[in-house]
Amino acid sequence: MATMVRLRPRAAVLALALVATAGGVVFAATAAIDGAATVGRPAERLVEPVGDLAVAFDVGALDRFTHEATVAAALRAGAVAAPSRSLSLGLRRLARNGATVHAPPAGYLIPMAVISMPREAVGGVLGSDVSAILGPSSVVMNEMTAGLMGAAVGDVVELRTAAGGTLGLTVAGIRPYSQLGWAELAFTTDVANRLGMHEDTRVVIWDIDDREALDRELAAGGVLGRADTKVVRSWDPVDPDDTISTARTKVALGEPWYRIESDGSLTMHPDWIASNLTAGRVLLDPTIRIRAQCHVRIVSDLSAALAEVAASGLAWAIDVGNANTYGGCYAPRYSRTSGFLSRHTYGMALDTNTSSNCLGCTPRMDCRVVRIFRKHGFAWGGNFRQPDGMHFEWVGEPLHQIQFPSRYCPNLPGGAIQSIATTSVGMDVLTAGPDEIEHDHPHDP
């Protein structure tokens, strides 16, 4: 199994990773990327390190209450807050002096995770070195993404607008993953408006001097505890069900090429399918006979998870017929709760037991199965901001050792799959078995 380093937070949770604050030193090599310095030794600190951050968001669009209540709570706590926007946009090409440097096949797009915020918020959230170079027609690019595409400062990224047109933006700077996080491209709200990104998706809070005071004010203002609202903080512990960013997914699984059809559906390029997916549905395990078309890089981990489920006597907990009819891996589409490509578009997630784990419902997946899948490198959707108990998403590293107070199926000490304190299933499973589940309408991935 490949080992990958992941940073918080989850893709389904945030498009913008909360900026890492460790160290906070900007070296001359970073400045040289922007043409501001060329020396090879560490420079003195160029910008103040970004401090604690928090983000509030809703399932779907950001509602007015969450926006206003979060801003008010931040002010009462002595912090600052502003709305931001994030989603996935399609890249048509990366150009340098008019020549193509990187592009998908003609008529197709490359997904890019983007973040925008008011200019006055950029410095506090992403750093003063970023705010100093962002303009009305420019972007800052994540160093990881720049490396994948061979991008350099001065190149032009041509993005598909919401109306289907093209907007070219100049790469004003390239910044480390630790500074931009999940955002592959960062720009101001003015640029977002030109791209047709008109809806705020979250509220970012910075200049936080007192973490406890902020939480108290968010609770007093009614933000904490709302059913469809979540607050994520840069100091939160790592969650075993965090997923990986678009940039890290591209590094691990390759860059997808998609096309938006006239009816809004998505189609993947046939060459991408041939290179990255199994040849149709393949048998994943001889005992738990799920057949699915998945990304070739995850098949061995997925088969290993199913094999351990079977060896543990838990084959009954996987509804094979349901998985083969309504579940599976590959299904090109947008996520139902965000503007990002679903991870099923990459073929990197498996849905099973869909009728008993409807989206947004209390998950009814055996916790031992959940922990086995985490052991083999899969995050579970049961603890997503909108519970998705049918969903197991590949992240490429074991997750069963991470201690986190998950709402459903928390990991056990020592990475155990089942508590040794009891020989019965007891509270370690959320439902006794597939025959005792009250079925909802099937979910079509």
N, C-alpha and C positions, 0 to 999 in steps of 0.2 A: 504494500500500500504506500502510495506517495505521501510524504510528509510536507505539510504546508503550514506556514505561520499565518494565523488569521488575526485581524484586529476587529474589535467591536466597532459598530454594532451590526446586526443582522440586515441582510438585504431587504427582507420583507418588512423589516422594521424601519430602516433608514436608508435613504439613498446617500445621504451625507454621513460619512463616518465622523464621529466626534473626534476632533483633531487631537492627535497625540501630543502630550506636553512634556514628555521626558527630555531633559536636557535643554532644549529650546535654543541651542546654538546654531547660528547660520554660518556655514563655512564659505570660504572664498570660491570653492568649486561650485556651490549653488549660485553665487553671484555671477560666475563666469557663464552659466547657462543663459543668462539674460544679457550677456555682453557687457556686464558692469565691472568685471575684474578678470584677470587672467593668471594671477599668481597661484602657485600650487600648494601653499601652506594655509593652515586654518587662519581665518581673519578674526578680528574682534567681533563681538556680538553686533549684528547689524540691526536687529529688531528685537523688541521685547518678546519673551515667550508668551504664547497664547495660554491663558489659564483655563480653569474649569469651564465646561460648556454643558448645557442641557437642551433637550429638544422635546417639544410637545407636539403631538400629531393625532389625527383621527383615522379611523378606518374610512377610506375614501377621501373625499375632499375635506379640507380643514374648515370646520364650521365657525360661525361668528363668535359663539360663546367661548370656544377654546382659544381662539385668537385673542379676544379682548381680555378674558380672565387671566390668561398666561402673562400677557404684557403687564397687566395691573399687579399681579402677584410678584413679578420680577422687580417692578419698581418699588413695591413695599419692602422687598428684601434687599434693596440697595443694588440690584443688578440691572442689566439692560436687556431688552428683548426686541426682536423684529421678525416679521414673517419672511419665509424663504420658499423657494419653489424647487422641486426636484422631480425628474422623470428620466426616461430614456429617449434620446433622439437618434435619428438615423444619420450616419455619416455617408455622404456621397463620395467624397475623396479628400485626400490631403495633398495640397499642391505647393510647389516651390517655384517661384518665378514663372508661374503659369504651367509648369510641367507636373504631371502626376507623380507623386512620391508613393502613395499608398491608396488603394481603392478596392472595393468589392467588384465582382463582375458587373457589367452594364445592366442597369435596371434594378440592382439590389443595393442594400444598405448594410452598414455595420452598426450595431447598437453602441451608443455612448451614454454613460451615466453622467448626468449634468446637474449642477446646482447653481442657483442664482439667488441673490439677495440685494437689498438696497445698498448703494455704494457706501453709505455711512456705516453699514454693519460689517463690511468686508474686512476692515482692519482688525476689529475686535474678535472676529470669528476665525478668519484665515491668516491674519497677520498683516502688519503694515507694509511689508515688502510686496504683498499681493495687491493691496489697495493702491499702492503707488503706481502700478503699471497697468491696471485695468482701465480701459476706456470704453467709449460707445460702440466700438467695432472690434473689440479684442477679447481674448480668453486667456486663462492660465490653464496649462495642461498638467495632468498627473505624470510624474516621471516614469511610472510603470507603463502607462499607456503610450507615452512618447517612445519608449524603448521598443515596444511591440510594433509600432508603425514607422520607426525611423524618423520621427518628427524633430524639428529644430525650431528655435525662436525665429520668427519672421515668416514661417510657413502659414498657409491659409487652410483652415478647416471649412469645408463646405457642408453645411448641415441642411437636412430637409426640414422645412417649416411645417407648422400644423396645417397650412393650406395647400401643401404639396410643392411649394416653391423651394428655392435654394438661397441660403444666406451664407456668405463667406465672412469668416472672422479670423483675424490675425492672431497667431500664437505670440502673446507678449511675454510669456515666461513659462518655465517648466519647473515644477516644484515636487519635492519628495512625497511619496505615498503617506508618510507619517504626518505631512502637513495638510494634504487635501483628502486623504482617506478614500472613501468610496467614490468621491467625485472625480471623474476622468477629466471633465472640463468644468471650470468655474467662471462665472461672468456676472454682470450686474443685472438688476431687474429690468433696466431699459433694454438690454440685449434680449432678455427673455420675452419681453413684449413684442419685439420685432420677429421673434421665432414663433409667436403664437402661444407662448406659455403664459397664460393670463391668470391661472389659479394658484393661490398660495397653498402649499401642502403641509407646512409645519411652521412652528415658531421656535426660533433659536434664541437661547438665553446665554449671555456672557457677562464678563466683569462680576463674577460671583465671588463674593467675599465670605459668605457664610452659607455652607451647604444646608445645614439644618434649618436655618431661617427660610431659605428658599422653599424647602419641602413643606414647612409649616404654612407658608403663604399660599403655595399651590393647593394644599389641602383645604385651607380656609376659603380659598376662592372657588372651590368646587372642581378644580382641574383633576386632582388625584382622585381616583375611585370611580370616575365615569366609565361606563361600560365600553364605549367605543373610543376612548381617549387613552393615550399612553404617554408617559414621560420617561425618557432615557437620558442617563447622565454619563459624562465621561469617566466618572469614578465608579460606576457600577461594575461588579465583578463579571467576568466572562461567563456567558450563558452557553451550556452545551448545545442548545438548539439555535445558536447564531449560525447564519450561513455566510458564504463568502461573496465578495464584491464582484461586480462585472469585470473589472480589470484582472482580478485574481482568477476568475473563471476562464477568461481568455488565455491567461498564461497556462493554466492546467489543461484546458480542453480544446483550445483553438478558438479562432475568431469566427463567429457565425455570420452568414450572409443571408439576409431575409428581404422579402419584398412585400409591400402592402398592396393587397388586391383592391379592386373597386368597391367590394362589399365590406372592406375593413379587415378581412381575414389576412393571415400571414402565410407565406409560402417560403420554404427554404430552398436555396439553390441546389440543384441535383448533384453537383460536384461536392458540395459540402456534405450532403446526406451520404453519398457514396464513401467519402473519406472518414466520416466521423460516427456514423450510426451502424448498428448491426444490419445485416441483410434481411430485413423484415423482422418479424417476431421470432425470438429464439427462446428455447427452454432454459430457464435460469437455474432450476434445481430439479433433480429426478424425483424427489419426494414432494416438495411443494411446487407443483407443476405450473408455475406462472410462465406464460409466454409473453414477451414484451420486446419492443424495439427500443434499444437504449444506446447511449453513447458508449462506444467500444472501450473507453478508458474506465468506465465504472462497472462494467459487467462482472469482473472478477470479485470486486468488493461486494457487489449486490448478491452474487451467488454464494459467497462466503457467509454473508449474513443469513441468508435463507437456509443454508446448510446447518448453521449453528442453531437456528430456530428449530429445525427439524430434529437435530440431535438432542435438543433439550426437551423433547416431547411436546413441543408447542405448535406443531404443524396445524392443529385444529384452530389456532388463533388467527390464521391467515385464510381469508375467504378467496380461494383460488378462482372459483367461477366468477366472482365479482370482479377480481383484478383483471381477468382475461376478457371480461365483457365491457366494463366501465372504467377500469384503471389502466395501468401500464405506465410507460415512461414518456415516449415522444408524442408531443401534441403541440404544434406551433401555434402560439396565441399570445396575447398580452395577459399579464396578471390581472385577476379580477379586482384587486384592491389597490392597484397602483398603475402608473404609466410605464411600467417596465415590462420587458419580455419575460414571460413565464419561464421558469427553469425547465419546464417540460419542453420548451422550444429547443433547448440544448440536449434534451434526452438524458438529463442528469438527475431526475427525480422519479420516484416510483409512487403511484397511488394504488392503494388496496383497501379493502373493507370500506368502500365509499358509501354504501347505503347506511352504515351505522356511524359514520364519521362525517356528516355533512359539514360544509364550510360554515363556520361560526357557531357550531353546536359543541356541547361538551364532548370531548373526545372519548371514544370507547375502544381504545386499543390496549391490549394486554401490556402492562408496563415492562414485563420481562422481554417481550419482543422489542419494545422501544429501546431498552438498554443494550440489547444485542446489536441492533442496527447502529446505535451510537458507537459501539465498540468497533464496528467495521467502517466508520467514517461517514455516517449519515446523521444529519440533523433531523429532528422530528418536528412536524408542523403543529403538533398539539399545543405548543406554547407560543405560537405566533400571535401577533396582536389580535388577529381574528383566527381563533382556533381552527386548525386544518389537520385533524387527527389522522386522515388517510395518507398524509404526505410524508415521504422520507426523501430528503435531499442530500446528495453527495457533497461532502466538503473536503474529502481527501485526508483526513487525520482522525484518530480515535477521539471520542468525546465522552466516553463512559466514566472517566476518572474525574471530570470537572464537577466540583461541588458548588451547587447553585440552588437557591430555594425556588425551584420551578413550581409552578402552580400544579402541573400534572406530571406524573412520573419523574420525580427528581432522582438523580443518580444516588446510589448507595455508597457508603464508605468503602474504600479500597477497590472501587469499580465493580462491585458485586452485581450480579444480574438479579438475584433474589435474596431477600433477607434470610439468614440462617437461623433466625430466632423462631421460625415456625415452619412446619412441614406442610401446612395448608396454604392455599392461594391467598385467602384472607383479603386484606385491603391492598395487597400488592398488585391486584388486577382490577381494572375498572368495570369489567363485565365478565360474567362467568363463562361465556362461550357464545359462539355465533348463533346457536339456535335460540338463545334467550334474549337476543337483541331486538328491541322494538325498531323496525325498519322505517327509515325515512325514504323520500324519493331518491332514486339512484343519482349519483353525480357523474356527469360526463366530463372527463378532463379535457 
